[in-house]
Amino acid sequence: MKLLRTIRLDASDTFVFEKPAEPGEWAVSGAFAFAHCDPANLTGKARTAFRAGFLGLTSLGRSTLVQIVDADETDRSAIVEMLATHLVARFGAPDLATARLAAEEETDFAISLCNHTPGVLIAVTRSHESGAIREVFRTLRPRNGAGHASAFEFLEVVGDDDGSVEHFDLESLDKGAGR
């Protein structure tokens, strides 16, 4: 089984999120945290968290990127319990049994995002359309099998790991922004 852990390739998460997740936390999408707010009214760091943040489960902080990692059923169970506890304590779930069902669903959704090899990174882009939260996920892998040294050394994976990739050059995007 594979699950998601937060990763920080540079210090940007510490600037863009009110509460950044620490590297290495178990993570889920966390879109549910915005279910009872109007995303159109979010501003600043809260808007950034809505638009591009995964939820770290230890800190309840946000991370721009998560990494697919190998895991086992013990890890999955720990994630479900941690998330269920947060759902009761912080998100208004009526009891632990109900929260566990929601945590199972959220964890299974995170697992469904892990259909690539361990080490691949995932980014999310969220929007609010027709009263619903829409999420689009992109997968990124290191160029030429390199480690995760720099945020500028990735290829975007399009589709499955079948060799069809689209080059995603963050450095060129930054230069094109007129900086």
Secondary structure by P-SEA (a helix, b strand, c coil): cbbbbbbbccccccccccccccccccccccccccccccccccccaaaaaaabbbbbccccbbbcbbbbbbbcaaaaaaaaaaaaaaaaaccccccaaaaaaaaaaaaaaaaaaccccccbbbbbbbbbcccbbbbbbbbbbcccccccccccbbbbbccccccbbbbbbaaaaaaaccc
